[in-house]
Amino acid sequence: MPAMKLSTQVSYGDDPRATAESVVEMEKAGLDVVWVAEAYSFDAVSTMGFLAARTDRVEIGSGILPIYSRTPTLTAMTAASLDALSGGRFLLGLGASGPQVIEGFHGVAYDKPVARTREVVEICRKVWARERVVHKGLYEIPLPEDRGTGLGKPLKLINHPVRADIPVWIASLGERNVAMTAEIAHGWLPHVVIPEKVHEVFADALQKGFAKRDPALGPLQITGGGFLAVDDDMIVHARNAARALYALYIGGMGARGKNFYNTVFSRQGWTDTAATVQDLYLDGRKEEAAAALPDEFIDGMTLTGPPGKIKERIASLAEAGVTHLHVTPVSKDPVGLLGQVREWLDT
């Protein structure tokens, strides 16, 4: 088995106290990283702070904090605080989310996501280095006199961060965003990694970014995996869960002509199916949309079946560049299943 970290993501719709209890048990089973999502839900930061207090070893990542819902300096302050509370175990996962959430829930214009992400990362790193923050771009810090009282002045973080190089992970799908991720981030949070499709879909964008990458960042870390099921009676549940989730993203996360997930699905070779799934989903025929997803796609983005088959898929993910095996266990004993995968990765 390849040397990979084991990670999972907790649901933003669950009770955060129950979530914390499950993460404590998963840490004992060998989990390396837990990602906490934030949508139009309970905020992720509170849960991550609670997890920092309840755990000892597992890394805690935001998966993701949307760049539009906080100022860049608040994002940096939050990351530094969580890194301190966890003893240097925090990973800052950032992403643009989508117009439906950003404009519909936060009431903020969804514009220039790639440029904004780059500037947020630049500003965060200035804050963590305890520089007096001065920035000119989409974000202007301090605010110019003609846009405020004129009393703003450059400030630096009062506290001394545990780390001045908190790892930054970026969730990206589009070519420009993926290229930027490969250039400036420690890690990449792709939505789906199908090992056989990674090269044809993302290789050009990744290479553009790698050509500009600072060697000090080290190799790009990448998550990949999917719904995980070994028991015969759970495999159907896992595959159906995958169908429902990805029908939602491919069909419903955006409008026609403005759905990033649909575009990437199309680029993987399923252009006609991408249109069909979207049409069905937007017409309210969600079960039909899920059923329209090809078996080849479901096979590629899930880890279901006997251990031998799953081990082969893990090896394929590693060969495609995945460093963090990211799984959602579907089992009557999900903690035990994670422990089983941990043993596979360690042998």
Disulfide bonds with the S-S distance in Angstrom:
none
